[in-house]
Amino acid sequence: MKLTKLLMAVAIITTVSFVSCKPKDADIKTAIEAKLNAMPNMVQGATVDVKGGVATLSGECKDDMCKMECEKAAKEVKGVKSVVSNFTLPAPPVVATPPASLTTTLDAAAQQKVKDGLKDIKGVSVEFEGEKAVLAGEVSKADRMKIMQMLATAKVKSDVSKLTDKK
């Protein structure tokens, strides 16, 4: 009888000691947070949640390499069964480019197109101001149409307010 009680006590003590050796979720969480905080350049605002040995990580990583390093660090912690990564990446920067047909200043080729288009039309002068061709002079209605078509084809903004109609 004493032997049975003794064996029962040993069995209970052994079971309790094995169960208590398993890391608790709170301890796992603390260990993961310590590892992530040791990598300050990797994660911004990381949060860790552990339930049943499953670690859920969230926050913003700077790139995919950062995500992989954080997941690896969490998996190395004793008691972690699996890792769920809810890390986000920052949006790529938006680079706005102006349309190819419009420029802020007219290049030499565009200026030459305008000059070539006007060489057959007498009485018209052109000056270039930034992105515009400023036309001045006296023209017929037919020449005005030719000028407008040439400017549209060359994709050049223009100021034709100084052009007057011949009478």
TORVOLUM-448559 format. One record per residue (C-alpha): x, y, z; residue number from 1. Coordinates in nm, 4 decimals, padded with zeros to 6 digits. Example, Ala and Ser with C-alpha at 12.3 -4.5 7.8 and 13.67 -1.06 7.14 Angstrom:
2
(timar (01.2300,-00.4500,00.7800),1);
(timar (01.3670,-00.1060,00.7140),2);
This chain:
167
(timar (00.0000,00.0000,00.0000),1);
(timar (00.2819,00.2378,00.0859),2);
(timar (00.4498,00.1445,-00.2415),3);
(timar (00.1337,00.2272,-00.4392),4);
(timar (00.1042,00.5646,-00.2716),5);
(timar (00.4712,00.6310,-00.3324),6);
(timar (00.4437,00.5383,-00.7026),7);
(timar (00.1312,00.7513,-00.7377),8);
(timar (00.3092,01.0519,-00.5818),9);
(timar (00.6083,01.0036,-00.8141),10);
(timar (00.3752,00.9839,-01.1158),11);
(timar (00.1966,01.3049,-01.0150),12);
(timar (00.5219,01.4920,-00.9495),13);
(timar (00.6668,01.3748,-01.2821),14);
(timar (00.3554,01.4775,-01.4750),15);
(timar (00.3422,01.8196,-01.3095),16);
(timar (00.7115,01.8808,-01.3732),17);
(timar (00.6808,01.7859,-01.7437),18);
(timar (00.3761,02.0081,-01.7893),19);
(timar (00.5394,02.2988,-01.6121),20);
(timar (00.8530,02.2725,-01.8323),21);
(timar (00.6547,02.3727,-02.1376),22);
(timar (00.6958,02.7484,-02.2045),23);
(timar (00.3881,02.9580,-02.1466),24);
(timar (00.2470,03.1778,-02.4238),25);
(timar (00.3355,03.4923,-02.2273),26);
(timar (00.6972,03.3776,-02.1966),27);
(timar (00.7121,03.2970,-02.5688),28);
(timar (00.5671,03.6395,-02.6513),29);
(timar (00.8258,03.8133,-02.4321),30);
(timar (01.1116,03.6188,-02.5938),31);
(timar (00.9923,03.7003,-02.9479),32);
(timar (00.9460,04.0678,-02.8632),33);
(timar (01.2990,04.0779,-02.7212),34);
(timar (01.4381,03.9280,-03.0439),35);
(timar (01.2431,04.1710,-03.2644),36);
(timar (01.3452,04.4691,-03.0516),37);
(timar (01.7083,04.3633,-03.0971),38);
(timar (01.6552,04.4299,-03.4702),39);
(timar (01.5481,04.7984,-03.4584),40);
(timar (01.6243,04.8691,-03.8244),41);
(timar (01.4036,04.5824,-03.9360),42);
(timar (01.0528,04.6393,-03.7991),43);
(timar (00.8465,04.9454,-03.7101),44);
(timar (00.5725,04.8998,-03.4530),45);
(timar (00.5885,04.5201,-03.4363),46);
(timar (00.3218,04.3453,-03.2331),47);
(timar (00.3319,03.9838,-03.1197),48);
(timar (00.0438,03.7628,-03.0126),49);
(timar (00.0905,03.4013,-02.9018),50);
(timar (-00.1859,03.1462,-02.8501),51);
(timar (-00.1112,02.7771,-02.8006),52);
(timar (00.2436,02.8198,-02.9286),53);
(timar (00.1279,02.9872,-03.2531),54);
(timar (00.2957,03.3277,-03.2853),55);
(timar (00.1176,03.5964,-03.4902),56);
(timar (00.3462,03.8822,-03.5936),57);
(timar (00.2298,04.2173,-03.7282),58);
(timar (00.3802,04.5558,-03.8070),59);
(timar (00.5518,04.7220,-04.0999),60);
(timar (00.8690,04.5755,-04.2457),61);
(timar (01.0849,04.7748,-04.4824),62);
(timar (01.1127,04.4880,-04.7360),63);
(timar (01.0670,04.1124,-04.7915),64);
(timar (01.4077,04.0348,-04.6391),65);
(timar (01.2948,04.2035,-04.3181),66);
(timar (00.9811,03.9850,-04.3090),67);
(timar (01.1837,03.6665,-04.3534),68);
(timar (01.4354,03.7636,-04.0838),69);
(timar (01.1594,03.8422,-03.8326),70);
(timar (00.9783,03.5145,-03.9049),71);
(timar (01.3044,03.3229,-03.8669),72);
(timar (01.3797,03.4939,-03.5351),73);
(timar (01.0332,03.4053,-03.4023),74);
(timar (01.0636,03.0390,-03.5113),75);
(timar (01.3898,03.0068,-03.3178),76);
(timar (01.2180,03.0794,-02.9859),77);
(timar (01.1575,02.7691,-02.7735),78);
(timar (00.7911,02.6704,-02.7621),79);
(timar (00.6900,02.8262,-03.0958),80);
(timar (00.4962,02.5720,-03.2999),81);
(timar (00.4305,02.7967,-03.5999),82);
(timar (00.4484,03.1604,-03.7073),83);
(timar (00.1749,03.3606,-03.8808),84);
(timar (00.3190,03.6677,-04.0506),85);
(timar (00.0841,03.9634,-04.0917),86);
(timar (00.3636,04.2080,-04.1699),87);
(timar (00.2916,04.4790,-04.4240),88);
(timar (00.5305,04.6501,-04.6631),89);
(timar (00.5328,05.0243,-04.7345),90);
(timar (00.3791,05.1322,-05.0629),91);
(timar (00.6319,05.1989,-05.3378),92);
(timar (00.6975,05.5665,-05.4028),93);
(timar (00.4946,05.7207,-05.6841),94);
(timar (00.7034,05.8950,-05.9457),95);
(timar (00.5034,06.1323,-06.1611),96);
(timar (00.6381,06.1921,-06.5095),97);
(timar (00.4998,06.4551,-06.7409),98);
(timar (00.3413,06.3326,-07.0634),99);
(timar (00.5890,06.2995,-07.3477),100);
(timar (00.3910,06.5315,-07.5736),101);
(timar (00.4143,06.8274,-07.3329),102);
(timar (00.7418,06.9670,-07.2089),103);
(timar (00.8252,07.2650,-06.9927),104);
(timar (01.0629,07.4088,-07.2518),105);
(timar (01.0682,07.3488,-07.6225),106);
(timar (01.3716,07.1559,-07.7368),107);
(timar (01.5695,07.2537,-08.0464),108);
(timar (01.3977,06.9911,-08.2640),109);
(timar (01.0489,07.1222,-08.1807),110);
(timar (01.1613,07.4800,-08.2401),111);
(timar (01.3038,07.3803,-08.5770),112);
(timar (00.9750,07.2087,-08.6754),113);
(timar (00.7867,07.5298,-08.6063),114);
(timar (01.0391,07.7419,-08.7993),115);
(timar (01.0297,07.4991,-09.0946),116);
(timar (00.6498,07.5042,-09.0970),117);
(timar (00.6472,07.8850,-09.1067),118);
(timar (00.9164,07.9396,-09.3721),119);
(timar (00.6622,07.9396,-09.6603),120);
(timar (00.4239,08.1795,-09.4844),121);
(timar (00.5299,08.5411,-09.5306),122);
(timar (00.4747,08.8094,-09.2673),123);
(timar (00.4806,08.5760,-08.9634),124);
(timar (00.7455,08.5851,-08.6907),125);
(timar (00.7912,08.3386,-08.4048),126);
(timar (00.9496,08.3694,-08.0617),127);
(timar (00.9821,08.0861,-07.8099),128);
(timar (00.8879,08.1564,-07.4493),129);
(timar (00.9253,07.8513,-07.2246),130);
(timar (00.6883,07.5890,-07.3581),131);
(timar (00.5060,07.8158,-07.6036),132);
(timar (00.5646,07.9388,-07.9540),133);
(timar (00.4446,08.3003,-07.9712),134);
(timar (00.3410,08.3939,-08.3265),135);
(timar (00.2955,08.7492,-08.4519),136);
(timar (00.2118,08.9010,-08.7897),137);
(timar (-00.0634,08.9331,-09.0479),138);
(timar (-00.1976,08.6172,-09.2226),139);
(timar (-00.4811,08.5040,-09.4431),140);
(timar (-00.7455,08.2623,-09.3111),141);
(timar (-00.5943,07.9788,-09.5191),142);
(timar (-00.2453,08.0470,-09.3759),143);
(timar (-00.3912,08.0603,-09.0228),144);
(timar (-00.5354,07.7090,-09.0779),145);
(timar (-00.1950,07.5833,-09.2038),146);
(timar (-00.0223,07.7311,-08.8988),147);
(timar (-00.2696,07.5735,-08.6544),148);
(timar (-00.2343,07.2306,-08.8228),149);
(timar (00.1449,07.2551,-08.8197),150);
(timar (00.1468,07.3452,-08.4475),151);
(timar (-00.0870,07.0564,-08.3657),152);
(timar (00.1278,06.8114,-08.5644),153);
(timar (00.4428,06.9353,-08.3884),154);
(timar (00.2601,06.9039,-08.0498),155);
(timar (00.3623,07.2546,-07.9538),156);
(timar (00.1619,07.4894,-07.7327),157);
(timar (00.1186,07.8252,-07.8936),158);
(timar (00.0050,08.1806,-07.8440),159);
(timar (-00.1519,08.3135,-08.1656),160);
(timar (-00.3156,08.6180,-08.0096),161);
(timar (-00.0755,08.8486,-08.1960),162);
(timar (-00.1700,08.7052,-08.5352),163);
(timar (-00.4097,08.9315,-08.7252),164);
(timar (-00.6161,08.8515,-09.0345),165);
(timar (-00.5308,09.0145,-09.3662),166);
(timar (-00.8045,09.2329,-09.5058),167);
